[in-house]
Structure formats: structure tokens, C-alpha cells
Amino acid sequence: MPAVRSRVSIFCVAVAAAACATHPTGNNPFVKGRDAGFVDIGGPVAATAATKADDEAVARAVREAQAKRAAEPPASLPVVEGRDLALKDALAQLVKTPSATAHLRVGQEYYRLGIRDLAFDHYSDALAYDRHNEAAFDGRARVWRDWGFIALALADAHRARYFHPASATARNTLGTILERQGLCREALAEYREALRLKPDAAWAQQNVTRLTDTCL
């Protein structure tokens, strides 16, 4: 059954004080690439960063919460799932034919709406079906990044690049995370590779132009 907003999200169970969004966010600092599966352009460096110990604790809690929630009964369809036609259709397809692709699509729709906890759930569900799914690793990396868990974001972004080195999307996401770490030249290298792989991508060109002025 698809995840729905009324259930408690994995991340909220793991870290009650974290700023996970179960409602659409009105002020998203990232620009989304329409032709690349909600690709983000890197925003300002986060004010705070989680330590490696924090990241490991969150990852452990996420796994525990996932296991506990496996037997939960399905909840009724909340408002956003009934109102947003693209999400509604993605959920219907997931019910009809559960698969990595179906979970990935639902995750992308939730991310588009700014509902990152459920996006994370479905990206993780996609990986349960296909542990080499580059797009699911990429999507989950962006959620980790948005929540400020940079070490976990970096790990998933590297996995996405490893499983699909020719993906401009994966390269761009990795660049945004490296930029959050203050690694300007390394981020620029990823942005340039994303642009080489997808020369018509305005988001890649924008990143290259912006960081070329900053890093050099």
C-alpha cells in the first residue's frame, strides 16, 4: 500500500526535533529542473551541520522505525493525495502495480509538493525493490541534504553517481551537496560534468556560471 501523510514519517520518528516537512513548504530555496526529475540547484550553505555521530544515529533510528511500521494498517487518503492529480495518479499506479518505478514516481511527486518525509519513504521503498536504483538514491540524497544531514546525503549521492555515472542529474545533486560542504572547486567539477552530459540543461549551465565566478 502507498505511504500516506497521516502516518508518522520515518524521519519524524527518528528525530522528533528535526525540521522535516509533512506539509508543502512555501519557500524552497532550490530551483527545480523540469526535465531532470526535480533536479535542484544548490542553495546557500546550511547554518548548521549534523556531525557524523548524529547521522549514524539517525540512520539507525530510521531503520528501526521502518521495521516497526511494516505492520501498520493503511490510513485513509488525506486531502493532498486526493487533491493533487499527479500524486493521486502516481498512488493509484502504485496500488495497481507496486514496483521500484512506481515508488520512485510517488516519491518524486511528494518531493515536488515539499512533503519530504513521505518522499524519503518512497525513495527508500524503491530501493527495497531495486538496490541499484540511481534515481532513488539521488532523490533520497536531496532529502537528506534538505534536512541538513550532509554525510548521509553525500553517501547516497555517491551511490547514485556510481550506479549511473552518465547521469547529469546525479552529478548535479552531488555538486549541490559538495557546495553545502564549502567544497567549491569539487562542486564546480560536478556541475561542469553535468553540463557536458546534458548541454541543454539550463540548471547545469546556471550552476557552472554561478560557481565559476565564485571559485575562480
C-alpha positions as CSV (number, residue, x, y, z in Angstrom):
1,M,0.0,0.0,0.0
2,P,1.3,3.5,-0.7
3,A,2.5,5.7,2.1
4,V,0.1,8.5,3.2
5,R,0.7,11.7,5.1
6,S,-1.4,10.7,8.1
7,R,1.0,8.1,9.2
8,V,4.1,9.1,11.3
9,S,7.1,9.6,9.0
10,I,10.2,7.5,9.4
11,F,12.3,10.6,9.9
12,C,10.0,12.2,12.4
13,V,10.1,9.1,14.5
14,A,13.8,9.1,14.3
15,V,14.4,12.7,15.1
16,A,11.4,14.4,16.7
17,A,13.2,17.8,16.8
18,A,14.3,17.8,13.2
19,A,12.7,20.1,10.6
20,C,11.1,17.5,8.4
21,A,8.2,18.7,6.4
22,T,4.8,16.9,6.4
23,H,3.2,19.9,4.7
24,P,4.2,21.7,1.5
25,T,7.0,24.2,2.0
26,G,6.3,27.7,0.8
27,N,9.8,29.0,0.5
28,N,12.0,26.4,-1.2
29,P,15.5,27.9,-1.9
30,F,16.2,25.4,-4.7
31,V,15.3,25.8,-8.4
32,K,13.9,22.6,-9.9
33,G,15.0,21.4,-13.4
34,R,11.7,20.4,-15.1
35,D,13.4,18.0,-17.5
36,A,15.5,16.1,-15.0
37,G,13.2,14.8,-12.3
38,F,13.1,17.7,-9.9
39,V,16.8,18.5,-10.0
40,D,17.8,21.1,-7.5
41,I,20.3,23.9,-7.9
42,G,22.3,24.4,-4.8
43,G,21.2,27.0,-2.3
44,P,23.0,28.8,0.5
45,V,25.2,26.8,2.9
46,A,23.2,25.5,5.8
47,A,23.6,27.3,9.1
48,T,24.2,24.1,11.0
49,A,25.6,20.7,10.0
50,A,25.0,17.4,11.6
51,T,28.0,15.5,13.0
52,K,28.9,12.0,11.7
53,A,27.6,10.6,15.0
54,D,24.3,12.4,14.6
55,D,24.0,11.0,11.0
56,E,24.7,7.5,12.2
57,A,22.2,7.7,15.0
58,V,19.5,9.0,12.6
59,A,20.3,6.2,10.1
60,R,19.9,3.6,12.8
61,A,16.7,5.1,14.1
62,V,15.3,5.2,10.5
63,R,15.9,1.5,10.1
64,E,14.3,0.7,13.4
65,A,11.2,2.9,12.6
66,Q,10.9,1.3,9.2
67,A,10.8,-2.2,10.8
68,K,8.2,-1.2,13.4
69,R,5.9,0.4,10.9
70,A,5.8,-2.5,8.5
71,A,2.7,-4.0,10.2
72,E,0.8,-0.7,10.4
73,P,-2.7,-0.7,8.9
74,P,-3.3,1.6,5.9
75,A,-4.7,5.0,6.7
76,S,-7.5,6.8,4.8
77,L,-6.5,9.1,1.9
78,P,-5.8,12.6,3.2
79,V,-6.6,15.8,1.4
80,V,-3.4,16.4,-0.6
81,E,-3.3,12.9,-2.0
82,G,-6.9,13.4,-3.2
83,R,-6.4,17.0,-4.5
84,D,-3.2,16.8,-6.4
85,L,-3.9,14.9,-9.6
86,A,-0.4,13.9,-10.4
87,L,0.2,12.5,-6.9
88,K,-3.2,10.8,-7.0
89,D,-2.4,9.1,-10.2
90,A,1.0,8.0,-9.0
91,L,-0.5,6.5,-5.9
92,A,-3.2,4.7,-7.9
93,Q,-0.5,3.2,-10.1
94,L,1.5,2.1,-7.1
95,V,-1.6,0.3,-5.7
96,K,-2.2,-1.3,-9.0
97,T,1.4,-2.4,-9.7
98,P,3.9,-2.0,-6.8
99,S,7.5,-1.6,-8.1
100,A,10.6,0.4,-7.8
101,T,9.4,2.7,-10.6
102,A,6.0,3.2,-9.0
103,H,7.5,4.1,-5.6
104,L,10.0,6.4,-7.3
105,R,7.3,8.3,-9.1
106,V,5.3,8.7,-5.9
107,G,8.5,9.9,-4.1
108,Q,9.1,12.5,-6.8
109,E,5.5,13.8,-6.6
110,Y,5.8,14.1,-2.8
111,Y,9.1,15.9,-3.2
112,R,7.6,18.3,-5.7
113,L,4.9,19.1,-3.1
114,G,7.6,19.7,-0.4
115,I,6.5,16.7,1.6
116,R,10.0,15.4,2.2
117,D,9.3,12.7,4.8
118,L,7.0,10.8,2.5
119,A,9.3,11.4,-0.4
120,F,12.0,9.8,1.7
121,D,9.8,6.8,2.5
122,H,9.0,6.1,-1.1
123,Y,12.6,6.5,-2.3
124,S,13.6,4.0,0.3
125,D,10.8,1.7,-0.8
126,A,12.0,1.9,-4.3
127,L,15.5,0.8,-3.1
128,A,13.9,-2.1,-1.4
129,Y,12.8,-3.3,-4.8
130,D,16.0,-2.3,-6.6
131,R,19.1,-1.6,-4.6
132,H,20.9,-0.2,-7.6
133,N,18.2,2.4,-8.4
134,E,20.2,5.5,-9.2
135,A,17.2,7.8,-9.2
136,A,16.0,6.7,-5.8
137,F,19.5,7.2,-4.3
138,D,19.6,10.6,-6.0
139,G,16.1,11.6,-4.6
140,R,17.0,10.4,-1.1
141,A,20.3,12.3,-1.2
142,R,18.4,15.5,-1.9
143,V,16.0,14.9,1.0
144,W,19.0,14.2,3.4
145,R,20.6,17.4,2.1
146,D,17.5,19.5,2.6
147,W,17.2,18.2,6.2
148,G,20.9,19.1,6.8
149,F,22.3,15.6,7.1
150,I,25.2,16.1,4.8
151,A,27.1,13.0,5.5
152,L,24.1,10.8,4.6
153,A,23.3,12.9,1.6
154,L,26.9,12.6,0.3
155,A,26.8,8.8,0.7
156,D,23.6,8.4,-1.3
157,A,24.7,10.9,-3.9
158,H,27.9,8.9,-4.4
159,R,25.9,5.7,-4.8
160,A,23.7,7.4,-7.4
161,R,26.8,8.5,-9.4
162,Y,28.3,5.1,-9.1
163,F,25.3,3.3,-10.4
164,H,24.8,5.8,-13.2
165,P,27.9,7.8,-13.9
166,A,26.4,9.3,-17.1
167,S,23.5,10.8,-15.2
168,A,23.6,14.6,-15.3
169,T,21.0,14.6,-12.6
170,A,23.2,12.6,-10.2
171,R,26.2,14.8,-10.9
172,N,24.2,17.9,-10.3
173,T,22.8,16.7,-7.0
174,L,26.3,15.6,-5.8
175,G,27.5,19.1,-6.8
176,T,24.9,20.8,-4.6
177,I,25.9,18.7,-1.6
178,L,29.6,19.4,-2.1
179,E,28.8,23.1,-2.3
180,R,26.9,22.8,1.0
181,Q,30.2,21.5,2.4
182,G,32.1,24.5,1.1
183,L,33.9,22.5,-1.5
184,C,33.6,25.0,-4.3
185,R,36.0,23.5,-6.8
186,E,34.8,20.0,-6.3
187,A,31.2,21.1,-6.7
188,L,32.1,23.1,-9.9
189,A,33.7,20.0,-11.4
190,E,30.4,18.0,-10.9
191,Y,28.4,20.9,-12.3
192,R,30.6,21.0,-15.4
193,E,30.3,17.3,-15.9
194,A,26.5,17.6,-15.6
195,L,26.6,20.2,-18.3
196,R,28.8,18.1,-20.5
197,L,26.4,15.2,-20.2
198,K,23.3,17.4,-20.8
199,P,24.4,20.5,-22.7
200,D,20.8,21.8,-23.0
201,A,20.2,21.8,-19.2
202,A,19.7,25.4,-18.1
203,W,20.1,24.4,-14.4
204,A,23.5,22.9,-15.1
205,Q,24.6,26.0,-17.0
206,Q,23.4,28.2,-14.2
207,N,25.4,26.3,-11.6
208,V,28.5,26.4,-13.7
209,T,28.2,30.1,-14.4
210,R,27.5,30.9,-10.8
211,L,30.4,28.9,-9.3
212,T,32.8,29.8,-12.0
213,D,32.5,33.4,-10.8
214,T,32.8,32.3,-7.1
215,C,35.6,29.7,-7.2
216,L,38.0,31.4,-9.7
